[in-house]
Amino acid sequence: MDTNYLYRVLRPEEILEFGISARAPSSTRTVEEHISNGSHFPSKFISTSKSLEAAKSFASMSRNRPVRIVRIDVTELMRSGQCIQIIDLTNPLVVNQHISIINHVARNWVNKFQEVVIDGSIPPQCLQLAAIV
């Protein structure tokens, strides 16, 4: 991955000081199912964006206001000792491994919001409030 930071639109119940965990850590849903179904079906993945602008674009679709966006320090996350996997879906080779070539909706979603998914939890020391929109 070519960035030191990722961005996440927090759900209303997520508390920055507690870190971020997937809604269903033991889920067997695939990355493709996670992208295709969004928050309708919990998964073990945490969605993030590669840029603040993409995260703000995603936040603009939220019914909840205000929307908080956090910056995730990827270097700190990798040092945290957490067992995580970062799946950069902005990389065409990676997206081809995880999302069917015929799933245009998921592929468009990934491109529009510069999606990177994290399998694992994100401790609070890796998070910083980036914006409130």
Chimera marker file (.cmm) of the C-alpha trace (Angstrom):
<marker_set name="trace">
<marker id="1" x="0.000" y="0.000" z="0.000" r="1" g="1" b="0" radius="0.5"/>
<marker id="2" x="1.325" y="3.432" z="-0.882" r="1" g="1" b="0" radius="0.5"/>
<marker id="3" x="-0.103" y="5.545" z="1.941" r="1" g="1" b="0" radius="0.5"/>
<marker id="4" x="0.574" y="5.927" z="5.645" r="1" g="1" b="0" radius="0.5"/>
<marker id="5" x="-2.995" y="6.911" z="6.456" r="1" g="1" b="0" radius="0.5"/>
<marker id="6" x="-6.479" y="5.602" z="5.854" r="1" g="1" b="0" radius="0.5"/>
<marker id="7" x="-9.779" y="7.285" z="6.690" r="1" g="1" b="0" radius="0.5"/>
<marker id="8" x="-12.986" y="5.900" z="8.152" r="1" g="1" b="0" radius="0.5"/>
<marker id="9" x="-16.452" y="7.326" z="8.558" r="1" g="1" b="0" radius="0.5"/>
<marker id="10" x="-17.415" y="6.335" z="12.090" r="1" g="1" b="0" radius="0.5"/>
<marker id="11" x="-20.778" y="4.761" z="12.782" r="1" g="1" b="0" radius="0.5"/>
<marker id="12" x="-22.744" y="6.722" z="15.419" r="1" g="1" b="0" radius="0.5"/>
<marker id="13" x="-22.064" y="4.064" z="18.076" r="1" g="1" b="0" radius="0.5"/>
<marker id="14" x="-18.299" y="3.910" z="17.453" r="1" g="1" b="0" radius="0.5"/>
<marker id="15" x="-16.240" y="5.711" z="20.089" r="1" g="1" b="0" radius="0.5"/>
<marker id="16" x="-12.835" y="6.967" z="18.991" r="1" g="1" b="0" radius="0.5"/>
<marker id="17" x="-11.261" y="6.344" z="22.401" r="1" g="1" b="0" radius="0.5"/>
<marker id="18" x="-12.257" y="2.656" z="22.320" r="1" g="1" b="0" radius="0.5"/>
<marker id="19" x="-10.841" y="1.880" z="18.880" r="1" g="1" b="0" radius="0.5"/>
<marker id="20" x="-12.729" y="0.230" z="16.041" r="1" g="1" b="0" radius="0.5"/>
<marker id="21" x="-13.829" y="-3.370" z="15.789" r="1" g="1" b="0" radius="0.5"/>
<marker id="22" x="-15.716" y="-5.163" z="13.040" r="1" g="1" b="0" radius="0.5"/>
<marker id="23" x="-19.394" y="-5.734" z="13.736" r="1" g="1" b="0" radius="0.5"/>
<marker id="24" x="-19.067" y="-9.522" z="13.262" r="1" g="1" b="0" radius="0.5"/>
<marker id="25" x="-15.426" y="-10.583" z="13.821" r="1" g="1" b="0" radius="0.5"/>
<marker id="26" x="-16.194" y="-14.291" z="13.307" r="1" g="1" b="0" radius="0.5"/>
<marker id="27" x="-18.248" y="-13.764" z="10.153" r="1" g="1" b="0" radius="0.5"/>
<marker id="28" x="-17.532" y="-15.920" z="7.119" r="1" g="1" b="0" radius="0.5"/>
<marker id="29" x="-18.675" y="-13.259" z="4.639" r="1" g="1" b="0" radius="0.5"/>
<marker id="30" x="-16.205" y="-12.582" z="1.852" r="1" g="1" b="0" radius="0.5"/>
<marker id="31" x="-14.760" y="-9.212" z="0.890" r="1" g="1" b="0" radius="0.5"/>
<marker id="32" x="-17.106" y="-9.195" z="-2.104" r="1" g="1" b="0" radius="0.5"/>
<marker id="33" x="-20.133" y="-9.828" z="0.110" r="1" g="1" b="0" radius="0.5"/>
<marker id="34" x="-18.951" y="-7.112" z="2.501" r="1" g="1" b="0" radius="0.5"/>
<marker id="35" x="-18.709" y="-4.566" z="-0.326" r="1" g="1" b="0" radius="0.5"/>
<marker id="36" x="-21.913" y="-5.676" z="-2.061" r="1" g="1" b="0" radius="0.5"/>
<marker id="37" x="-24.074" y="-5.690" z="1.072" r="1" g="1" b="0" radius="0.5"/>
<marker id="38" x="-22.606" y="-2.782" z="2.985" r="1" g="1" b="0" radius="0.5"/>
<marker id="39" x="-23.877" y="-2.429" z="6.520" r="1" g="1" b="0" radius="0.5"/>
<marker id="40" x="-26.995" y="-4.530" z="5.858" r="1" g="1" b="0" radius="0.5"/>
<marker id="41" x="-25.131" y="-7.715" z="6.814" r="1" g="1" b="0" radius="0.5"/>
<marker id="42" x="-22.332" y="-7.407" z="9.390" r="1" g="1" b="0" radius="0.5"/>
<marker id="43" x="-18.942" y="-8.839" z="8.465" r="1" g="1" b="0" radius="0.5"/>
<marker id="44" x="-15.459" y="-9.200" z="9.896" r="1" g="1" b="0" radius="0.5"/>
<marker id="45" x="-14.174" y="-6.327" z="7.736" r="1" g="1" b="0" radius="0.5"/>
<marker id="46" x="-13.754" y="-2.639" z="8.534" r="1" g="1" b="0" radius="0.5"/>
<marker id="47" x="-14.179" y="-0.354" z="5.531" r="1" g="1" b="0" radius="0.5"/>
<marker id="48" x="-11.808" y="2.566" z="5.081" r="1" g="1" b="0" radius="0.5"/>
<marker id="49" x="-10.865" y="4.991" z="2.308" r="1" g="1" b="0" radius="0.5"/>
<marker id="50" x="-7.452" y="5.945" z="1.001" r="1" g="1" b="0" radius="0.5"/>
<marker id="51" x="-8.245" y="9.656" z="1.026" r="1" g="1" b="0" radius="0.5"/>
<marker id="52" x="-10.076" y="12.115" z="3.223" r="1" g="1" b="0" radius="0.5"/>
<marker id="53" x="-11.921" y="13.380" z="0.134" r="1" g="1" b="0" radius="0.5"/>
<marker id="54" x="-13.269" y="9.878" z="-0.622" r="1" g="1" b="0" radius="0.5"/>
<marker id="55" x="-14.322" y="9.454" z="3.024" r="1" g="1" b="0" radius="0.5"/>
<marker id="56" x="-16.120" y="12.821" z="2.918" r="1" g="1" b="0" radius="0.5"/>
<marker id="57" x="-17.891" y="11.738" z="-0.260" r="1" g="1" b="0" radius="0.5"/>
<marker id="58" x="-19.040" y="8.564" z="1.490" r="1" g="1" b="0" radius="0.5"/>
<marker id="59" x="-20.066" y="10.566" z="4.579" r="1" g="1" b="0" radius="0.5"/>
<marker id="60" x="-22.256" y="12.818" z="2.424" r="1" g="1" b="0" radius="0.5"/>
<marker id="61" x="-24.595" y="9.838" z="1.909" r="1" g="1" b="0" radius="0.5"/>
<marker id="62" x="-25.162" y="9.340" z="5.640" r="1" g="1" b="0" radius="0.5"/>
<marker id="63" x="-28.525" y="10.096" z="7.231" r="1" g="1" b="0" radius="0.5"/>
<marker id="64" x="-26.808" y="10.771" z="10.561" r="1" g="1" b="0" radius="0.5"/>
<marker id="65" x="-25.350" y="14.191" z="11.296" r="1" g="1" b="0" radius="0.5"/>
<marker id="66" x="-22.783" y="15.194" z="12.235" r="1" g="1" b="0" radius="0.5"/>
<marker id="67" x="-20.544" y="12.516" z="10.730" r="1" g="1" b="0" radius="0.5"/>
<marker id="68" x="-17.109" y="11.926" z="12.244" r="1" g="1" b="0" radius="0.5"/>
<marker id="69" x="-14.181" y="10.821" z="10.104" r="1" g="1" b="0" radius="0.5"/>
<marker id="70" x="-11.045" y="9.414" z="11.676" r="1" g="1" b="0" radius="0.5"/>
<marker id="71" x="-7.558" y="9.125" z="10.295" r="1" g="1" b="0" radius="0.5"/>
<marker id="72" x="-5.908" y="5.739" z="10.817" r="1" g="1" b="0" radius="0.5"/>
<marker id="73" x="-2.130" y="5.697" z="11.165" r="1" g="1" b="0" radius="0.5"/>
<marker id="74" x="-1.226" y="2.560" z="9.193" r="1" g="1" b="0" radius="0.5"/>
<marker id="75" x="2.377" y="2.534" z="10.428" r="1" g="1" b="0" radius="0.5"/>
<marker id="76" x="1.200" y="2.588" z="14.049" r="1" g="1" b="0" radius="0.5"/>
<marker id="77" x="-1.420" y="-0.047" z="13.257" r="1" g="1" b="0" radius="0.5"/>
<marker id="78" x="1.226" y="-2.392" z="11.855" r="1" g="1" b="0" radius="0.5"/>
<marker id="79" x="3.360" y="-1.837" z="14.994" r="1" g="1" b="0" radius="0.5"/>
<marker id="80" x="0.443" y="-2.350" z="17.390" r="1" g="1" b="0" radius="0.5"/>
<marker id="81" x="0.802" y="-6.111" z="17.541" r="1" g="1" b="0" radius="0.5"/>
<marker id="82" x="-2.764" y="-6.601" z="16.317" r="1" g="1" b="0" radius="0.5"/>
<marker id="83" x="-3.370" y="-9.546" z="13.991" r="1" g="1" b="0" radius="0.5"/>
<marker id="84" x="-4.663" y="-7.649" z="10.963" r="1" g="1" b="0" radius="0.5"/>
<marker id="85" x="-4.840" y="-7.920" z="7.215" r="1" g="1" b="0" radius="0.5"/>
<marker id="86" x="-5.109" y="-4.809" z="5.052" r="1" g="1" b="0" radius="0.5"/>
<marker id="87" x="-6.761" y="-5.443" z="1.684" r="1" g="1" b="0" radius="0.5"/>
<marker id="88" x="-6.167" y="-2.545" z="-0.710" r="1" g="1" b="0" radius="0.5"/>
<marker id="89" x="-8.994" y="-2.756" z="-3.212" r="1" g="1" b="0" radius="0.5"/>
<marker id="90" x="-7.644" y="0.233" z="-5.140" r="1" g="1" b="0" radius="0.5"/>
<marker id="91" x="-4.991" y="-2.139" z="-6.495" r="1" g="1" b="0" radius="0.5"/>
<marker id="92" x="-6.424" y="-3.806" z="-9.645" r="1" g="1" b="0" radius="0.5"/>
<marker id="93" x="-4.644" y="-7.100" z="-8.910" r="1" g="1" b="0" radius="0.5"/>
<marker id="94" x="-6.093" y="-7.206" z="-5.400" r="1" g="1" b="0" radius="0.5"/>
<marker id="95" x="-9.613" y="-6.265" z="-6.473" r="1" g="1" b="0" radius="0.5"/>
<marker id="96" x="-9.491" y="-9.029" z="-9.104" r="1" g="1" b="0" radius="0.5"/>
<marker id="97" x="-8.697" y="-11.548" z="-6.340" r="1" g="1" b="0" radius="0.5"/>
<marker id="98" x="-11.654" y="-10.477" z="-4.212" r="1" g="1" b="0" radius="0.5"/>
<marker id="99" x="-14.427" y="-9.141" z="-6.454" r="1" g="1" b="0" radius="0.5"/>
<marker id="100" x="-15.898" y="-10.872" z="-9.476" r="1" g="1" b="0" radius="0.5"/>
<marker id="101" x="-15.262" y="-9.192" z="-12.815" r="1" g="1" b="0" radius="0.5"/>
<marker id="102" x="-19.032" y="-9.160" z="-13.426" r="1" g="1" b="0" radius="0.5"/>
<marker id="103" x="-19.899" y="-7.461" z="-10.121" r="1" g="1" b="0" radius="0.5"/>
<marker id="104" x="-19.907" y="-3.942" z="-11.551" r="1" g="1" b="0" radius="0.5"/>
<marker id="105" x="-21.762" y="-2.433" z="-8.605" r="1" g="1" b="0" radius="0.5"/>
<marker id="106" x="-19.124" y="-3.548" z="-6.073" r="1" g="1" b="0" radius="0.5"/>
<marker id="107" x="-16.261" y="-2.562" z="-8.392" r="1" g="1" b="0" radius="0.5"/>
<marker id="108" x="-17.747" y="0.914" z="-8.931" r="1" g="1" b="0" radius="0.5"/>
<marker id="109" x="-18.251" y="1.322" z="-5.171" r="1" g="1" b="0" radius="0.5"/>
<marker id="110" x="-14.631" y="0.357" z="-4.485" r="1" g="1" b="0" radius="0.5"/>
<marker id="111" x="-13.348" y="2.831" z="-7.078" r="1" g="1" b="0" radius="0.5"/>
<marker id="112" x="-15.605" y="5.703" z="-6.053" r="1" g="1" b="0" radius="0.5"/>
<marker id="113" x="-14.661" y="5.521" z="-2.382" r="1" g="1" b="0" radius="0.5"/>
<marker id="114" x="-11.056" y="4.274" z="-2.774" r="1" g="1" b="0" radius="0.5"/>
<marker id="115" x="-11.882" y="1.341" z="-0.523" r="1" g="1" b="0" radius="0.5"/>
<marker id="116" x="-9.360" y="-0.469" z="1.628" r="1" g="1" b="0" radius="0.5"/>
<marker id="117" x="-10.757" y="-3.076" z="4.013" r="1" g="1" b="0" radius="0.5"/>
<marker id="118" x="-9.191" y="-4.184" z="7.260" r="1" g="1" b="0" radius="0.5"/>
<marker id="119" x="-9.659" y="-7.636" z="8.733" r="1" g="1" b="0" radius="0.5"/>
<marker id="120" x="-8.968" y="-7.130" z="12.425" r="1" g="1" b="0" radius="0.5"/>
<marker id="121" x="-9.474" y="-4.402" z="15.013" r="1" g="1" b="0" radius="0.5"/>
<marker id="122" x="-7.945" y="-0.932" z="15.157" r="1" g="1" b="0" radius="0.5"/>
<marker id="123" x="-6.683" y="0.196" z="18.567" r="1" g="1" b="0" radius="0.5"/>
<marker id="124" x="-7.366" y="3.762" z="19.720" r="1" g="1" b="0" radius="0.5"/>
<marker id="125" x="-3.724" y="4.868" z="19.579" r="1" g="1" b="0" radius="0.5"/>
<marker id="126" x="-3.908" y="4.488" z="15.773" r="1" g="1" b="0" radius="0.5"/>
<marker id="127" x="-6.861" y="6.871" z="15.452" r="1" g="1" b="0" radius="0.5"/>
<marker id="128" x="-7.170" y="10.634" z="15.257" r="1" g="1" b="0" radius="0.5"/>
<marker id="129" x="-10.242" y="12.724" z="14.473" r="1" g="1" b="0" radius="0.5"/>
<marker id="130" x="-9.752" y="14.056" z="10.939" r="1" g="1" b="0" radius="0.5"/>
<marker id="131" x="-13.039" y="15.828" z="10.205" r="1" g="1" b="0" radius="0.5"/>
<marker id="132" x="-16.616" y="16.373" z="11.273" r="1" g="1" b="0" radius="0.5"/>
<marker id="133" x="-19.023" y="16.875" z="8.396" r="1" g="1" b="0" radius="0.5"/>
<link id1="1" id2="2" r="1" g="1" b="0" radius="0.2"/>
<link id1="2" id2="3" r="1" g="1" b="0" radius="0.2"/>
<link id1="3" id2="4" r="1" g="1" b="0" radius="0.2"/>
<link id1="4" id2="5" r="1" g="1" b="0" radius="0.2"/>
<link id1="5" id2="6" r="1" g="1" b="0" radius="0.2"/>
<link id1="6" id2="7" r="1" g="1" b="0" radius="0.2"/>
<link id1="7" id2="8" r="1" g="1" b="0" radius="0.2"/>
<link id1="8" id2="9" r="1" g="1" b="0" radius="0.2"/>
<link id1="9" id2="10" r="1" g="1" b="0" radius="0.2"/>
<link id1="10" id2="11" r="1" g="1" b="0" radius="0.2"/>
<link id1="11" id2="12" r="1" g="1" b="0" radius="0.2"/>
<link id1="12" id2="13" r="1" g="1" b="0" radius="0.2"/>
<link id1="13" id2="14" r="1" g="1" b="0" radius="0.2"/>
<link id1="14" id2="15" r="1" g="1" b="0" radius="0.2"/>
<link id1="15" id2="16" r="1" g="1" b="0" radius="0.2"/>
<link id1="16" id2="17" r="1" g="1" b="0" radius="0.2"/>
<link id1="17" id2="18" r="1" g="1" b="0" radius="0.2"/>
<link id1="18" id2="19" r="1" g="1" b="0" radius="0.2"/>
<link id1="19" id2="20" r="1" g="1" b="0" radius="0.2"/>
<link id1="20" id2="21" r="1" g="1" b="0" radius="0.2"/>
<link id1="21" id2="22" r="1" g="1" b="0" radius="0.2"/>
<link id1="22" id2="23" r="1" g="1" b="0" radius="0.2"/>
<link id1="23" id2="24" r="1" g="1" b="0" radius="0.2"/>
<link id1="24" id2="25" r="1" g="1" b="0" radius="0.2"/>
<link id1="25" id2="26" r="1" g="1" b="0" radius="0.2"/>
<link id1="26" id2="27" r="1" g="1" b="0" radius="0.2"/>
<link id1="27" id2="28" r="1" g="1" b="0" radius="0.2"/>
<link id1="28" id2="29" r="1" g="1" b="0" radius="0.2"/>
<link id1="29" id2="30" r="1" g="1" b="0" radius="0.2"/>
<link id1="30" id2="31" r="1" g="1" b="0" radius="0.2"/>
<link id1="31" id2="32" r="1" g="1" b="0" radius="0.2"/>
<link id1="32" id2="33" r="1" g="1" b="0" radius="0.2"/>
<link id1="33" id2="34" r="1" g="1" b="0" radius="0.2"/>
<link id1="34" id2="35" r="1" g="1" b="0" radius="0.2"/>
<link id1="35" id2="36" r="1" g="1" b="0" radius="0.2"/>
<link id1="36" id2="37" r="1" g="1" b="0" radius="0.2"/>
<link id1="37" id2="38" r="1" g="1" b="0" radius="0.2"/>
<link id1="38" id2="39" r="1" g="1" b="0" radius="0.2"/>
<link id1="39" id2="40" r="1" g="1" b="0" radius="0.2"/>
<link id1="40" id2="41" r="1" g="1" b="0" radius="0.2"/>
<link id1="41" id2="42" r="1" g="1" b="0" radius="0.2"/>
<link id1="42" id2="43" r="1" g="1" b="0" radius="0.2"/>
<link id1="43" id2="44" r="1" g="1" b="0" radius="0.2"/>
<link id1="44" id2="45" r="1" g="1" b="0" radius="0.2"/>
<link id1="45" id2="46" r="1" g="1" b="0" radius="0.2"/>
<link id1="46" id2="47" r="1" g="1" b="0" radius="0.2"/>
<link id1="47" id2="48" r="1" g="1" b="0" radius="0.2"/>
<link id1="48" id2="49" r="1" g="1" b="0" radius="0.2"/>
<link id1="49" id2="50" r="1" g="1" b="0" radius="0.2"/>
<link id1="50" id2="51" r="1" g="1" b="0" radius="0.2"/>
<link id1="51" id2="52" r="1" g="1" b="0" radius="0.2"/>
<link id1="52" id2="53" r="1" g="1" b="0" radius="0.2"/>
<link id1="53" id2="54" r="1" g="1" b="0" radius="0.2"/>
<link id1="54" id2="55" r="1" g="1" b="0" radius="0.2"/>
<link id1="55" id2="56" r="1" g="1" b="0" radius="0.2"/>
<link id1="56" id2="57" r="1" g="1" b="0" radius="0.2"/>
<link id1="57" id2="58" r="1" g="1" b="0" radius="0.2"/>
<link id1="58" id2="59" r="1" g="1" b="0" radius="0.2"/>
<link id1="59" id2="60" r="1" g="1" b="0" radius="0.2"/>
<link id1="60" id2="61" r="1" g="1" b="0" radius="0.2"/>
<link id1="61" id2="62" r="1" g="1" b="0" radius="0.2"/>
<link id1="62" id2="63" r="1" g="1" b="0" radius="0.2"/>
<link id1="63" id2="64" r="1" g="1" b="0" radius="0.2"/>
<link id1="64" id2="65" r="1" g="1" b="0" radius="0.2"/>
<link id1="65" id2="66" r="1" g="1" b="0" radius="0.2"/>
<link id1="66" id2="67" r="1" g="1" b="0" radius="0.2"/>
<link id1="67" id2="68" r="1" g="1" b="0" radius="0.2"/>
<link id1="68" id2="69" r="1" g="1" b="0" radius="0.2"/>
<link id1="69" id2="70" r="1" g="1" b="0" radius="0.2"/>
<link id1="70" id2="71" r="1" g="1" b="0" radius="0.2"/>
<link id1="71" id2="72" r="1" g="1" b="0" radius="0.2"/>
<link id1="72" id2="73" r="1" g="1" b="0" radius="0.2"/>
<link id1="73" id2="74" r="1" g="1" b="0" radius="0.2"/>
<link id1="74" id2="75" r="1" g="1" b="0" radius="0.2"/>
<link id1="75" id2="76" r="1" g="1" b="0" radius="0.2"/>
<link id1="76" id2="77" r="1" g="1" b="0" radius="0.2"/>
<link id1="77" id2="78" r="1" g="1" b="0" radius="0.2"/>
<link id1="78" id2="79" r="1" g="1" b="0" radius="0.2"/>
<link id1="79" id2="80" r="1" g="1" b="0" radius="0.2"/>
<link id1="80" id2="81" r="1" g="1" b="0" radius="0.2"/>
<link id1="81" id2="82" r="1" g="1" b="0" radius="0.2"/>
<link id1="82" id2="83" r="1" g="1" b="0" radius="0.2"/>
<link id1="83" id2="84" r="1" g="1" b="0" radius="0.2"/>
<link id1="84" id2="85" r="1" g="1" b="0" radius="0.2"/>
<link id1="85" id2="86" r="1" g="1" b="0" radius="0.2"/>
<link id1="86" id2="87" r="1" g="1" b="0" radius="0.2"/>
<link id1="87" id2="88" r="1" g="1" b="0" radius="0.2"/>
<link id1="88" id2="89" r="1" g="1" b="0" radius="0.2"/>
<link id1="89" id2="90" r="1" g="1" b="0" radius="0.2"/>
<link id1="90" id2="91" r="1" g="1" b="0" radius="0.2"/>
<link id1="91" id2="92" r="1" g="1" b="0" radius="0.2"/>
<link id1="92" id2="93" r="1" g="1" b="0" radius="0.2"/>
<link id1="93" id2="94" r="1" g="1" b="0" radius="0.2"/>
<link id1="94" id2="95" r="1" g="1" b="0" radius="0.2"/>
<link id1="95" id2="96" r="1" g="1" b="0" radius="0.2"/>
<link id1="96" id2="97" r="1" g="1" b="0" radius="0.2"/>
<link id1="97" id2="98" r="1" g="1" b="0" radius="0.2"/>
<link id1="98" id2="99" r="1" g="1" b="0" radius="0.2"/>
<link id1="99" id2="100" r="1" g="1" b="0" radius="0.2"/>
<link id1="100" id2="101" r="1" g="1" b="0" radius="0.2"/>
<link id1="101" id2="102" r="1" g="1" b="0" radius="0.2"/>
<link id1="102" id2="103" r="1" g="1" b="0" radius="0.2"/>
<link id1="103" id2="104" r="1" g="1" b="0" radius="0.2"/>
<link id1="104" id2="105" r="1" g="1" b="0" radius="0.2"/>
<link id1="105" id2="106" r="1" g="1" b="0" radius="0.2"/>
<link id1="106" id2="107" r="1" g="1" b="0" radius="0.2"/>
<link id1="107" id2="108" r="1" g="1" b="0" radius="0.2"/>
<link id1="108" id2="109" r="1" g="1" b="0" radius="0.2"/>
<link id1="109" id2="110" r="1" g="1" b="0" radius="0.2"/>
<link id1="110" id2="111" r="1" g="1" b="0" radius="0.2"/>
<link id1="111" id2="112" r="1" g="1" b="0" radius="0.2"/>
<link id1="112" id2="113" r="1" g="1" b="0" radius="0.2"/>
<link id1="113" id2="114" r="1" g="1" b="0" radius="0.2"/>
<link id1="114" id2="115" r="1" g="1" b="0" radius="0.2"/>
<link id1="115" id2="116" r="1" g="1" b="0" radius="0.2"/>
<link id1="116" id2="117" r="1" g="1" b="0" radius="0.2"/>
<link id1="117" id2="118" r="1" g="1" b="0" radius="0.2"/>
<link id1="118" id2="119" r="1" g="1" b="0" radius="0.2"/>
<link id1="119" id2="120" r="1" g="1" b="0" radius="0.2"/>
<link id1="120" id2="121" r="1" g="1" b="0" radius="0.2"/>
<link id1="121" id2="122" r="1" g="1" b="0" radius="0.2"/>
<link id1="122" id2="123" r="1" g="1" b="0" radius="0.2"/>
<link id1="123" id2="124" r="1" g="1" b="0" radius="0.2"/>
<link id1="124" id2="125" r="1" g="1" b="0" radius="0.2"/>
<link id1="125" id2="126" r="1" g="1" b="0" radius="0.2"/>
<link id1="126" id2="127" r="1" g="1" b="0" radius="0.2"/>
<link id1="127" id2="128" r="1" g="1" b="0" radius="0.2"/>
<link id1="128" id2="129" r="1" g="1" b="0" radius="0.2"/>
<link id1="129" id2="130" r="1" g="1" b="0" radius="0.2"/>
<link id1="130" id2="131" r="1" g="1" b="0" radius="0.2"/>
<link id1="131" id2="132" r="1" g="1" b="0" radius="0.2"/>
<link id1="132" id2="133" r="1" g="1" b="0" radius="0.2"/>
</marker_set>
